[in-house]
Amino acid sequence: MDAFGHVNHANTVTLLEEARVDLLFREAALRGADDLARGVVVARLEVDYRAPLFADGGVLRVEMSVREIRAAYFVLDYLVRGGPSETDTVAVTAATTLAPYDLASGKPRRITDLERDFLAAWHSGGNGA
């Protein structure tokens, strides 16, 4: 936290990362798209602060959706709310551009059909169902 008791930028980015890892590794594997766990790199990160997040031990809500899916990258959008409810104040909006990456070869790779299907289920606010 910063001197005012707010969650600082580095910790906010960590919140985004934890939510992203849960979606792309755990949830994707449950739905048969475990290729994402082979490697994904963040190519771009945008964070906009709309209200303070307080470091008070309370629960926050991170909502994610897939905005765009291309052959070799996709864009995740985030809303971070100051509490657990979907009616709590949006404190942070963010986006990450992610590129699948083959760690063994050290090269970017294309999105597979299974990955595309998984990501499409989260497109424009979908819930993955």
C-alpha positions in Angstrom: 0.0 0.0 0.0 1.0 3.6 -0.3 1.3 6.2 2.4 -2.5 6.8 2.2 -3.5 3.2 2.7 -4.3 2.6 -1.0 -3.3 -0.5 -2.9 -0.3 0.7 -4.9 0.3 0.2 -8.6 2.6 -2.8 -8.3 0.0 -4.6 -6.2 -2.8 -3.7 -8.5 -0.9 -5.2 -11.4 -0.4 -8.3 -9.3 -4.1 -8.6 -8.7 -4.6 -8.5 -12.5 -2.0 -11.1 -12.9 -3.5 -13.5 -10.3 -6.9 -13.2 -11.9 -5.5 -13.7 -15.4 -3.5 -16.8 -14.3 -6.6 -18.3 -12.7 -8.6 -17.8 -16.0 -5.9 -18.8 -18.5 -4.3 -21.7 -16.6 -6.8 -23.2 -14.2 -10.1 -22.4 -15.9 -8.7 -23.0 -19.4 -7.4 -26.4 -18.3 -10.7 -27.4 -16.9 -12.3 -26.7 -20.2 -9.7 -28.5 -22.3 -7.6 -25.5 -23.4 -4.5 -26.3 -21.4 -2.2 -25.1 -24.2 -2.4 -21.6 -22.7 -0.4 -22.9 -19.7 2.5 -23.7 -22.1 3.3 -20.0 -22.3 1.7 -16.6 -22.7 3.5 -13.3 -22.5 2.1 -9.8 -21.7 2.8 -7.7 -24.8 1.0 -4.6 -23.5 -0.6 -3.5 -20.2 -2.9 -0.5 -19.7 -4.2 0.5 -16.2 -6.6 3.4 -15.5 -7.5 4.3 -11.9 -11.0 5.6 -11.3 -11.2 5.4 -7.5 -8.8 4.3 -4.7 -8.6 0.7 -3.7 -8.0 0.4 0.0 -5.6 -2.1 1.6 -8.0 -3.0 4.4 -8.1 -6.8 4.0 -11.5 -6.7 2.4 -12.5 -8.7 -0.7 -12.2 -7.1 -4.1 -13.9 -8.3 -7.3 -12.0 -8.7 -10.6 -14.2 -9.1 -13.7 -12.6 -10.1 -17.0 -13.7 -10.4 -20.6 -12.0 -11.0 -23.9 -12.2 -8.0 -26.1 -10.3 -9.2 -29.2 -9.0 -12.5 -30.5 -6.5 -12.5 -33.4 -4.3 -15.2 -34.9 -1.3 -14.6 -32.5 -2.7 -12.4 -29.7 -5.8 -11.6 -27.7 -6.9 -8.7 -25.4 -8.3 -9.2 -21.9 -10.3 -6.4 -20.3 -10.5 -6.1 -16.5 -12.8 -4.2 -14.1 -11.6 -4.2 -10.5 -14.3 -3.3 -8.0 -13.6 -2.0 -4.5 -15.7 -4.8 -3.0 -17.1 -8.3 -3.8 -20.4 -7.2 -5.4 -21.0 -6.4 -9.0 -22.6 -3.1 -7.8 -19.4 -2.0 -5.9 -17.5 1.0 -7.3 -15.2 0.3 -10.2 -11.8 1.4 -9.0 -9.6 0.2 -11.8 -10.1 -0.6 -15.5 -7.3 -2.3 -17.3 -6.4 -4.3 -20.4 -3.6 -6.7 -21.3 -2.6 -7.8 -24.8 -1.3 -11.3 -24.5 0.6 -13.4 -27.0 0.9 -17.2 -26.8 4.5 -18.1 -26.6 6.4 -21.4 -27.1 8.9 -21.4 -24.2 10.8 -24.4 -25.7 11.5 -22.8 -29.0 11.6 -19.2 -27.6 9.2 -18.0 -30.2 5.6 -16.6 -30.4 3.0 -19.0 -31.6 -0.5 -19.0 -33.1 -3.6 -19.4 -31.0 -4.9 -23.0 -31.3 -8.5 -23.8 -32.1 -9.1 -25.0 -28.6 -7.7 -21.8 -27.2 -9.8 -19.7 -29.6 -13.0 -21.6 -28.5 -12.2 -21.0 -24.8 -11.4 -17.3 -25.3 -14.5 -16.8 -27.5 -16.7 -18.1 -24.6 -15.4 -15.1 -22.6 -15.7 -12.6 -25.4 -17.7 -9.4 -24.7 -18.5 -10.2 -21.1 -19.3 -13.9 -21.6 -18.9 -16.1 -18.6 -17.1 -19.0 -20.3 -20.2 -21.2 -20.5 
